[in-house]
Amino acid sequence: MNISLFDVVGPVMIGPSSSHTAGAAKLARVASGIAPRGFAALFIQLAGSFAKTGKGHGTDKALLAGALGFSESDERIREAYQIADERGIKYAFSDIDLPDAHENTARLTFKYADKPDFTVEGSSIGGGRIIITEIDGSKTSFNAEAPTIVIRQLDKPGVVNDVSGILAESGINIAVMRLDRDSRGGMANCVIETDANIDENTVSALEHVTNVVSVRAINL
């Protein structure tokens, strides 16, 4: 069995628990990267162990800080409430019962002044690692351990081919591609993990593909 140094010492982080702080911060940071920019308020629902012991372990601050874009090792996690207040971002927390979810699960709803709410659900699965399981009501599954492109699209012929072509032209190699759709011809999430960070020109080109609704790049 191969054991990495990460498995022994865990992630660099602020707080007492890799699952309840480092993982929570990463989960919210990735969720914020998936959601449209410019949210005015954030509603965070905590399930399982997050709901039972999360506040004592700083999970609330970690989730809020991650949504603000702070990394797992950022000292500002401790001041997340104050910083959100200074930025004029409203926030609220509540518990939620999700019987089939991982014990460290959060559902983050991003609220906007000029567009519909956007929800991302995911879990902290240990050692600072996460899994995103739902994007705005559509099921998915990815860990964001590599640069990741999240494309919201209509499930139509040719979209995946056009997307792959643009990435090839940009010199970006696809490591993993996953497509989850609500129904045939309906809304779908295309999640692509790549070997290199994704530049803004590539994102812009992807946004202009027919039947693509939105594109977000999560660079490490």
VOBA-1610 file (N, C-alpha, C; in pm, whole numbers, padded with zeros to 5 digits, always signed):
BEGIN
Met+00085-00119+00000Met+00000+00000+00000Met+00088+00123+00000Asn+00057+00220-00088Asn+00132+00344-00095Asn+00068+00448-00004Ile+00148+00511+00081Ile+00101+00615+00171Ile+00181+00741+00143Ser+00110+00851+00113Ser+00179+00976+00083Ser+00203+01055+00210Leu+00292+01154+00201Leu+00317+01242+00314Leu+00190+01314+00355Phe+00105+01348+00256Phe-00022+01414+00285Phe-00109+01328+00375Asp-00109+01198+00351Asp-00191+01108+00432Asp-00144+01104+00577Val-00014+01130+00599Val+00042+01125+00734Val+00020+01255+00808Val+00055+01369+00745Val+00053+01497+00817Val-00072+01579+00789Gly-00146+01547+00682Gly-00267+01621+00651Gly-00237+01755+00586Pro-00343+01834+00557Pro-00327+01959+00486Pro-00280+02072+00577Val-00219+02176+00516Val-00191+02300+00589Val-00323+02372+00606Met-00357+02408+00730Met-00492+02461+00753Met-00496+02545+00878Ile-00607+02619+00892Ile-00641+02690+01014Ile-00752+02613+01083Gly-00740+02586+01214Gly-00846+02517+01285Gly-00807+02378+01330Pro-00892+02314+01411Pro-00856+02188+01476Pro-00884+02063+01395Ser-00961+02071+01287Ser-01007+01949+01220Ser-00993+01963+01070Ser-00928+01864+01007Ser-00914+01870+00861Ser-01049+01856+00792Ser-01140+01779+00850Ser-01272+01762+00790Ser-01361+01883+00813His-01359+01935+00936His-01453+02040+00974His-01403+02181+00944Thr-01273+02197+00917Thr-01223+02330+00885Thr-01158+02334+00747Ala-01049+02260+00726Ala-00982+02262+00596Ala-01076+02215+00485Gly-01141+02101+00506Gly-01233+02051+00405Gly-01352+02143+00384Ala-01402+02201+00493Ala-01515+02293+00482Ala-01477+02417+00402Ala-01358+02471+00429Ala-01313+02590+00356Ala-01296+02559+00208Lys-01236+02445+00176Lys-01218+02409+00035Lys-01352+02386-00032Leu-01442+02318+00037Leu-01575+02291-00018Leu-01643+02421-00059Ala-01643+02519+00031Ala-01710+02645+00002Ala-01636+02726-00104Arg-01503+02718-00104Arg-01425+02790-00206Arg-01455+02735-00345Val-01461+02604-00357Val-01494+02543-00486Val-01639+02575-00524Ala-01730+02568-00428Ala-01870+02601-00455Ala-01884+02743-00506Ser-01811+02835-00443Ser-01814+02975-00487Ser-01756+02989-00627Gly-01656+02906-00658Gly-01598+02908-00792Gly-01693+02857-00899Ile-01785+02770-00860Ile-01883+02715-00953Ile-01999+02812-00973Ala-02041+02878-00866Ala-02157+02967-00871Ala-02125+03093-00951Pro-02227+03159-01005Pro-02204+03287-01072Pro-02139+03388-00976Arg-02061+03477-01032Arg-01992+03577-00950Arg-02091+03680-00895Gly-02049+03750-00790Gly-02122+03865-00741Gly-02240+03834-00651Phe-02232+03726-00572Phe-02344+03696-00482Phe-02355+03801-00372Ala-02478+03830-00334Ala-02505+03932-00232Ala-02531+03871-00096Ala-02571+03745-00094Ala-02601+03677+00033Ala-02573+03528+00016Leu-02554+03463+00131Leu-02520+03321+00131Leu-02598+03251+00242Phe-02668+03145+00204Phe-02742+03063+00300Phe-02675+02926+00305Ile-02622+02889+00421Ile-02547+02765+00437Ile-02625+02669+00526Gln-02654+02550+00474Gln-02724+02447+00551Gln-02627+02334+00583Leu-02625+02294+00708Leu-02530+02195+00758Leu-02602+02064+00791Ala-02542+01953+00747Ala-02601+01821+00772Ala-02505+01735+00852Gly-02560+01636+00921Gly-02480+01537+00990Gly-02387+01594+01095Ser-02262+01551+01092Ser-02162+01596+01188Ser-02136+01745+01178Phe-02144+01800+01058Phe-02130+01945+01043Phe-02231+02017+01131Ala-02354+01967+01132Ala-02460+02032+01210Ala-02439+02012+01360Lys-02388+01895+01400Lys-02376+01863+01542Lys-02259+01933+01609Thr-02143+01934+01544Thr-02023+01986+01610Thr-01951+02092+01529Gly-02009+02127+01415Gly-01940+02217+01324Gly-01900+02351+01382Lys-01992+02415+01453Lys-01961+02549+01504Lys-01847+02545+01604Gly-01843+02443+01688Gly-01735+02431+01784Gly-01601+02408+01719His-01600+02349+01601His-01477+02325+01527His-01446+02435+01427Gly-01529+02540+01424Gly-01505+02651+01332Gly-01553+02625+01191Thr-01641+02525+01174Thr-01691+02494+01039Thr-01766+02611+00979Asp-01842+02682+01060Asp-01918+02796+01009Asp-01826+02903+00951Lys-01720+02936+01024Lys-01625+03036+00975Lys-01551+02986+00852Ala-01516+02857+00853Ala-01443+02800+00740Ala-01528+02804+00613Leu-01655+02768+00624Leu-01743+02770+00508Leu-01762+02912+00456Leu-01784+03005+00546Leu-01803+03144+00504Leu-01676+03198+00440Ala-01561+03169+00502Ala-01434+03217+00449Ala-01406+03157+00311Gly-01433+03027+00296Gly-01413+02964+00166Gly-01499+03028+00059Ala-01623+03058+00092Ala-01712+03123-00004Ala-01662+03262-00042Leu-01589+03326+00050Leu-01528+03456+00021Leu-01401+03444-00061Gly-01357+03320-00084Gly-01240+03296-00168Gly-01111+03269-00095Phe-01117+03250+00038Phe-00995+03229+00117Phe-00955+03082+00113Ser-00825+03057+00110Ser-00773+02921+00110Ser-00783+02860+00249Glu-00758+02731+00255Glu-00769+02657+00381Glu-00668+02702+00485Ser-00558+02762+00444Ser-00453+02805+00537Ser-00455+02955+00563Asp-00556+03023+00513Asp-00562+03169+00527Asp-00598+03209+00670Glu-00516+03294+00730Glu-00541+03338+00868Glu-00674+03413+00882Arg-00724+03466+00771Arg-00848+03545+00778Arg-00972+03459+00802Ile-00957+03328+00801Ile-01072+03242+00833Ile-01132+03280+00968Arg-01047+03313+01062Arg-01096+03347+01196Arg-01183+03472+01196Glu-01162+03562+01099Glu-01238+03687+01092Glu-01343+03684+00982Ala-01388+03566+00944Ala-01478+03553+00829Ala-01607+03633+00847Tyr-01664+03630+00966Tyr-01788+03705+00990Tyr-01765+03854+00969Gln-01660+03906+01028Gln-01630+04048+01018Gln-01604+04089+00873Ile-01530+04008+00801Ile-01496+04041+00662Ile-01622+04039+00575Ala-01708+03939+00596Ala-01833+03935+00520Ala-01918+04058+00549Asp-01923+04099+00675Asp-01998+04219+00712Asp-01940+04342+00643Glu-01808+04352+00642Glu-01743+04467+00579Glu-01770+04471+00429Arg-01784+04356+00368Arg-01812+04350+00224Arg-01960+04362+00192Gly-02042+04371+00295Gly-02185+04384+00274Gly-02254+04256+00230Ile-02191+04142+00258Ile-02249+04013+00221Ile-02327+03957+00339Lys-02454+03934+00320Lys-02537+03877+00426Lys-02521+03725+00427Tyr-02540+03664+00543Tyr-02521+03520+00555Tyr-02609+03466+00665Ala-02645+03339+00652Ala-02726+03271+00754Ala-02694+03123+00750Phe-02710+03058+00865Phe-02683+02914+00877Phe-02807+02844+00933Ser-02826+02720+00892Ser-02930+02637+00952Ser-02890+02491+00934Asp-02956+02403+01008Asp-02933+02260+00994Asp-03029+02203+00890Ile-02989+02094+00828Ile-03074+02027+00730Ile-03055+01877+00744Asp-03163+01802+00727Asp-03157+01657+00736Asp-03142+01598+00595Leu-03027+01538+00570Leu-03000+01473+00441Leu-02960+01328+00470Pro-03056+01239+00485Pro-03030+01102+00534Pro-02927+01024+00453Asp-02921+01047+00323Asp-02832+00967+00238Asp-02698+01035+00212Ala-02677+01151+00273Ala-02554+01227+00246Ala-02441+01185+00340His-02319+01218+00301His-02202+01200+00387His-02223+01280+00515Glu-02161+01237+00625Glu-02184+01302+00754Glu-02135+01446+00759Asn-02039+01484+00674Asn-01989+01622+00671Asn-02033+01689+00542Thr-02162+01720+00534Thr-02219+01775+00411Thr-02274+01915+00435Ala-02257+01999+00335Ala-02314+02134+00339Ala-02381+02165+00207Arg-02489+02238+00215Arg-02558+02290+00096Arg-02548+02442+00101Leu-02485+02500+00001Leu-02464+02644-00003Leu-02553+02705-00112Thr-02636+02801-00072Thr-02722+02870-00167Thr-02674+03014-00181Phe-02629+03047-00300Phe-02580+03181-00330Phe-02697+03264-00383Lys-02715+03382-00324Lys-02828+03468-00359Lys-02777+03596-00425Tyr-02853+03643-00525Tyr-02810+03756-00607Tyr-02919+03862-00615Ala-02877+03983-00644Ala-02973+04091-00660Ala-03042+04085-00796Asp-02974+04026-00897Asp-03023+04036-01034Asp-03034+03902-01106Lys-03023+03791-01033Lys-03034+03660-01098Lys-03085+03557-00997Pro-03131+03442-01044Pro-03187+03341-00952Pro-03082+03286-00856Asp-03131+03229-00745Asp-03042+03162-00650Asp-02968+03048-00721Phe-02851+03014-00666Phe-02769+02906-00722Phe-02718+02822-00607Thr-02741+02691-00612Thr-02710+02603-00500Thr-02604+02500-00538Val-02509+02480-00447Val-02407+02377-00463Val-02404+02293-00336Glu-02401+02162-00351Glu-02395+02072-00236Glu-02270+01985-00246Gly-02207+01963-00131Gly-02088+01878-00130Gly-02052+01836+00010Ser-01946+01756+00020Ser-01906+01700+00148Ser-01756+01709+00167Ser-01716+01720+00293Ser-01576+01709+00333Ser-01553+01564+00372Ile-01464+01495+00300Ile-01455+01350+00315Ile-01330+01304+00391Gly-01258+01399+00451Gly-01143+01363+00533Gly-01012+01410+00475Gly-00921+01451+00563Gly-00789+01494+00520Gly-00788+01618+00435Gly-00891+01702+00448Gly-00900+01822+00367Gly-00956+01799+00228Arg-00995+01675+00198Arg-01049+01644+00066Arg-01200+01664+00064Ile-01251+01690-00056Ile-01395+01716-00070Ile-01452+01639-00188Ile-01584+01638-00196Ile-01654+01592-00315Ile-01774+01683-00337Ile-01790+01731-00459Ile-01908+01808-00498Ile-02009+01710-00555Thr-02132+01711-00500Thr-02230+01609-00537Thr-02352+01665-00611Glu-02372+01796-00606Glu-02489+01853-00672Glu-02463+01998-00710Ile-02501+02034-00831Ile-02487+02171-00878Ile-02624+02220-00925Asp-02681+02312-00850Asp-02810+02373-00883Asp-02916+02269-00917Gly-02923+02166-00833Gly-03026+02064-00847Gly-02989+01946-00933Ser-02875+01953-01002Ser-02831+01843-01088Ser-02719+01765-01022Lys-02730+01634-01022Lys-02629+01549-00959Lys-02497+01554-01036Thr-02387+01543-00962Thr-02255+01536-01021Thr-02163+01467-00921Ser-02036+01454-00952Ser-01940+01396-00859Ser-01799+01428-00904Phe-01733+01518-00830Phe-01592+01546-00858Phe-01526+01603-00734Asn-01392+01595-00730Asn-01317+01629-00609Asn-01239+01759-00616Ala-01226+01819-00734Ala-01150+01944-00750Ala-01007+01930-00698Glu-00945+01818-00728Glu-00804+01799-00691Glu-00711+01832-00807Ala-00768+01871-00920Ala-00693+01918-01036Ala-00768+02038-01092Pro-00704+02120-01175Pro-00779+02229-01239Pro-00905+02174-01305Thr-01017+02241-01282Thr-01146+02186-01322Thr-01231+02291-01394Ile-01293+02250-01502Ile-01390+02334-01573Ile-01528+02277-01548Val-01621+02362-01506Val-01760+02321-01485Val-01846+02394-01588Ile-01905+02317-01677Ile-01986+02373-01785Ile-02132+02332-01764Arg-02218+02432-01757Arg-02363+02407-01756Arg-02409+02418-01901Gln-02472+02315-01952Gln-02506+02312-02094Gln-02638+02238-02116Leu-02693+02258-02234Leu-02804+02175-02277Leu-02748+02046-02334Asp-02817+01937-02308Asp-02772+01806-02356Asp-02807+01792-02504Lys-02721+01848-02589Lys-02742+01848-02732Lys-02620+01791-02804Pro-02641+01729-02921Pro-02528+01674-02996Pro-02428+01783-03035Gly-02301+01749-03028Gly-02195+01838-03074Gly-02131+01924-02969Val-02196+01940-02852Val-02140+02030-02751Val-02008+01976-02698Val-02005+01850-02660Val-01882+01791-02605Val-01770+01795-02708Asn-01803+01770-02834Asn-01701+01775-02940Asn-01644+01915-02955Asp-01732+02017-02953Asp-01685+02156-02966Asp-01599+02196-02847Val-01641+02156-02728Val-01564+02188-02607Val-01427+02122-02612Ser-01423+01995-02649Ser-01295+01924-02657Ser-01203+01988-02760Gly-01260+02033-02871Gly-01180+02097-02975Gly-01117+02226-02929Ile-01192+02306-02853Ile-01138+02432-02802Ile-01024+02406-02705Leu-01040+02308-02618Leu-00934+02276-02523Leu-00810+02227-02595Ala-00828+02147-02700Ala-00713+02099-02777Ala-00641+02215-02844Glu-00717+02309-02901Glu-00657+02426-02965Glu-00582+02512-02864Ser-00626+02511-02740Ser-00561+02590-02634Ser-00443+02516-02571Gly-00419+02393-02614Gly-00309+02315-02559Gly-00336+02262-02420Ile-00464+02247-02385Ile-00503+02199-02253Ile-00546+02054-02264Asn-00475+01966-02196Asn-00505+01823-02202Asn-00614+01786-02103Ile-00710+01706-02149Ile-00819+01659-02063Ile-00774+01535-01988Ala-00781+01540-01855Ala-00749+01423-01773Ala-00873+01338-01749Val-00983+01405-01713Val-01110+01337-01685Val-01223+01424-01736Met-01322+01363-01800Met-01443+01434-01841Met-01564+01354-01794Arg-01660+01425-01733Arg-01781+01359-01684Arg-01901+01444-01722Leu-02006+01381-01773Leu-02129+01451-01809Leu-02245+01390-01732Asp-02317+01473-01658Asp-02437+01430-01586Asp-02553+01514-01636Arg-02660+01450-01679Arg-02774+01525-01732Arg-02900+01495-01651Asp-02988+01596-01644Asp-03115+01577-01575Asp-03207+01485-01655Ser-03207+01503-01786Ser-03290+01422-01875Ser-03235+01436-02016Arg-03274+01348-02103Arg-03229+01355-02242Arg-03272+01489-02303Gly-03174+01565-02351Gly-03201+01695-02411Gly-03218+01807-02311Gly-03210+01774-02181Gly-03228+01876-02077Gly-03097+01938-02033Met-03098+01996-01914Met-02978+02060-01861Met-02878+01953-01818Ala-02748+01983-01838Ala-02643+01889-01802Ala-02524+01963-01743Asn-02450+01893-01658Asn-02323+01943-01605Asn-02210+01865-01671Cys-02121+01936-01736Cys-02000+01875-01792Cys-01883+01920-01705Val-01820+01826-01638Val-01707+01856-01549Val-01581+01799-01612Ile-01483+01885-01632Ile-01359+01845-01700Ile-01240+01877-01610Glu-01164+01776-01575Glu-01038+01797-01503Glu-00925+01799-01605Thr-00833+01895-01589Thr-00728+01915-01688Thr-00590+01906-01624Asp-00488+01901-01709Asp-00350+01892-01661Asp-00287+02029-01640Ala-00359+02135-01675Ala-00305+02271-01660Ala-00418+02366-01626Asn-00383+02480-01566Asn-00483+02581-01535Asn-00549+02633-01662Ile-00669+02684-01648Ile-00749+02728-01761Ile-00748+02880-01766Asp-00705+02937-01879Asp-00694+03083-01892Asp-00828+03143-01932Glu-00838+03276-01917Glu-00964+03346-01944Glu-01003+03339-02091Asn-00906+03340-02182Asn-00939+03331-02325Asn-01007+03198-02357Thr-00960+03092-02294Thr-01022+02961-02316Thr-01163+02958-02259Val-01180+03015-02141Val-01314+03023-02081Val-01408+03100-02173Ser-01361+03213-02226Ser-01444+03294-02315Ser-01484+03216-02440Ala-01389+03142-02497Ala-01420+03062-02616Ala-01524+02955-02585Leu-01513+02892-02469Leu-01609+02789-02429Leu-01748+02849-02409Glu-01753+02971-02356Glu-01881+03037-02332Glu-01957+03064-02461His-01886+03071-02573His-01950+03101-02701His-01992+02976-02777Val-01971+02858-02719Val-02016+02734-02783Val-02169+02728-02778Thr-02230+02692-02890Thr-02375+02680-02896Thr-02425+02578-02793Asn-02530+02616-02720Asn-02595+02535-02617Asn-02518+02529-02485Val-02410+02606-02472Val-02344+02621-02343Val-02410+02737-02268Val-02448+02714-02144Val-02517+02814-02063Val-02418+02894-01979Ser-02322+02826-01917Ser-02223+02895-01835Ser-02097+02811-01825Val-01985+02880-01799Val-01856+02813-01783Val-01785+02874-01664Arg-01737+02790-01573Arg-01656+02837-01462Arg-01530+02751-01454Ala-01417+02817-01433Ala-01289+02748-01422Ala-01240+02757-01278Ile-01199+02645-01222Ile-01145+02638-01087Ile-00998+02601-01100Asn-00911+02700-01087Asn-00767+02677-01098Asn-00706+02658-00961Leu-00606+02573-00951Leu-00543+02543-00823Leu-00421+02631-00802
//
